[in-house]
Amino acid sequence: MSGLIVVGLQWGDEGKGKVVDLLAKEAAHIVRAQGGNNAGHTIKVEGQEFAFHLIPSGILYPHTQCYIGGGTVIDPESLLQEIEGLKARGINIKGRLHLSAHAHLIFPFHKRIDFLNEQKLAIGTTKKGIGPCYTDRSARIGVRVGELINGEKLKKRLKEVLVIKNLELKNLFGDEEVLFDEIYPQYLAYGASLKEYVSDVEGRLASVIKKGEKTLFEGAHGTLLDLTFGTYPYVTSSSCLASGVAAGAGIGPTSIGHTIGVVKAYTTRVGNGLFPTEFSLEEQGRFLDHKTAREIGTTTGRKRRVGWFDAPLVKYTAALNGADSLALTKLDILDSLPQIKICTGYQAGNKKGESASAFMFDLENVHPIYEEYPGWMKSTKEIQTLGDLPTLARRYIDRLEELCQLPFSLISFGPEREKTLVLKEDFFA
Ligand code: IMP
C-alpha cells in the first residue's frame, strides 16, 4: 500500500504544511481532497516564503504530480491567483496540476451568505463561502468544475441554481438578488483559464495507486474542525478525518498504508468555540507574542488562541483517524517557557477520563487535569539528533508519547526544512 495520509489532530494550523512538504520529497503524487481556500499554510524554502491555500505545497518539488480532488470546494479566482503566484516565482505547473471535475464551485453569493450567516451564528468562519458551498452540494444545487469548463452546461446549471439562491437571498436575508449576466461571463472566463488543469483525477489516482507509486494525501484543517466529530457547531463543513480525505480523493481506505497525525507541542485554535486548555491572560502574557510564535493565521491574518497540550483531545482525534504515528511540531516555541503544563485528563463533575471521547457533549464543564513541568529554557534550534535535545525537552516529548500512546515519527523545531528530526525510515513502505 503506497498511500500515506497526513492529518491534523487539533484545530488546524498544526504545521501539516511543513510535514507534507518534507514527505513530498519522497512522493510521486500529492493530493488535496477536502475543504477549500479556508485552509492555509506557509512553507519556507531557501529563505523564501510560499503561502498555499488549495494547491498541494509539494508542487515546489519539480518531480511531483499534484491533484485537487473531487471532495474540495474551489473558489476559481483564488485558485487562479495561487497558480499565477507560483508561475511568477518560476514554479513550473504545466502538466503537473490536476483538478477534479467533481469539485464544487464557490460563487460570490456563497461568500455573501457566509457573511450574512455569521451575523447570527458567529462561528468565526473564514468567510470564504465554504459552508454555504457545501450546503448547496448536499442540497444538490451546486455547480461543479466539470460544468465550469463547458459554457453551455455552466449556463444551464447556473440559471437553475440562481432561481433558488435568489429566493434565499431575497426572502431569507432581505438581500439583493444576484444577476446571471454578472456571474456567467466571469465564471466562463475562469473556466477557460482553468480548463487545462481539469482531468480525470480519480482515474489517474486509481492507476498510480495500483502501480504502487508513492502517493501522499494532505488533510486540511484539523480533526476538531471535522463536521461530524469536531466541536460542533464551531467546525468547518468538510470531513477532516483520514477517511474524509480518502472519500474526497475518490480512493478506498485499503489504499492507505500509514496515517500520520500532526500535533503542535501546545494547542491553538482560530474562530470561536470551546477550548478547555486555553491560556489564562497571565499564561498568555508569559508566552511568546503571536508574531514571534508564528501564531497569526495564513488565511485570515487572525491571531490564534493558544493553550497547553491537551492529551485527552489528541487521544480522541488519533483514534478517529486511526493514526499510526504522530508528527510533533513547533517544539522550539516552548524553548523560553519556565513552566510547561500538559493536560493529561478531564474531570466533569464526578466523571474522570483520559480521552475526550466521552466528554464531547460536556466540554463546557470540563476541568483539565494538569501535570506541570519545568521548561528546558534552552534553544532547540540547532539540534541534529534526539540525543542533542535538552533533557527536560526529551522528558516532555516522552511524556506526550506515553499519554497519546503513539510514537513520534517526526519532530519539528523551526519552519525550515532542515529543522526537523525524521524518526521513521520509510513512510510509504
Ligand atoms: P470555515 O471553514 O470558513 O467555514 O470556518 C469554520 C471554522 O473552521 C472557523 O472557526 C475557522 O476559523 C476554522 N477553520 C477553517 N479552516 C481552518 C484552517 O485551515 N485552520 C484553522 N482553522 C480553520
Boltz pocket constraint, residues with backbone or C-beta under 6 A from the ligand:
constraints:
  - pocket:
      binder: B
      contacts: [[A, 11], [A, 12], [A, 13], [A, 38], [A, 39], [A, 40], [A, 123], [A, 124], [A, 125], [A, 126], [A, 127], [A, 128], [A, 129], [A, 130], [A, 131], [A, 220], [A, 221], [A, 222], [A, 225], [A, 234], [A, 235], [A, 236], [A, 237], [A, 270], [A, 271], [A, 272]]
      max_distance: 6.0
